[in-house]
Amino acid sequence: MSEPNLAAQAEILKLARVLGADPARFGYLEKVDPHELQKLRAQVTDVLFDTNLVALQRMAGASKLIPGPILAKIAEKVFGPLLCARVAGVVEPSRGIDIAKRLSPVFLADVAAELDPRRTTEIIAGIPAGMIAGVAGELIRREDWITIGRFVGHLPDATVSASLRVIPNPALLRIAFVLDDKSRIENIIGLLPTSRFDGIVRAAADQDLWSPLLDLLGHLRPETRAKLLAQFAELPAELRARAPQAMIK
């Protein structure tokens, strides 16, 4: 399977998520340029988030009159995650960070699933690393790889490092496969101790995650790729035999 096909498959998963549809419905898009699919997903997201924009801006302005602790309670008990995600896109970043710090990791995970990270980069980057790691742990429990993958490109390295400590190797492969900013993959793998490389390769073999591993290898520098391939060569012969031809070559 070629890398463009893998990239298209990942984009189809994310497009289906935005539309709330079964990814199988969009199998015919696998031959479309992945960058075009990414543009389509962005356009669909913009339409969804810009609906009732004026009303959301009014709500964001009115929220300045409410003390942070009270507003955080209202957010969780009254507004709910979808409305909070929409308002977060128009609220002042400092205010958004203050409110986010007062929310539970479970509710933040609910909100994260509804957010457009492009509109909330400053808020995301301003949340303490420990809180982000807690949210990542909750999203992993839900197996929500897409939400984590959408946010990684908006996080500083220190926060990514903290999150990597709670992300198991199989989850890491799944997240990397649907990462929005694939240019971050080399950097992310570089934040890992090399002792995890064996676990990443073994996770691919044990859980049939060859496609995510192939996609990962395609976005690494030659020297980093060589380290992972060296771990692949150390696998028992019966595990290597399960790999696609692209891994064996």
Secondary structure, DSSP 8 states (H G I E B T S, - for coil): --HHHHHHHHHHHHHHHHHT--GGGGGGGGGS-HHHHHHHHHHHHHHHHHTTHHHHHHHHHHGGGS-HHHHHHHIIIIIHHHHHHHHHTTS-HHHHHHHHTTS-HHHHHHHHHH--GGG-HHHHHHS-HHHHHHHHHHHHHTT-HHHHHHHGGGS-HHHHHHHHTT--HHHHHHHHHT-S-GGGHHHHHHTS-GGGHHHHHHHHHHTT-HHHHHHHHTTS-HHHHHHHHHHHHTS-HHHHTTS-HHHH-
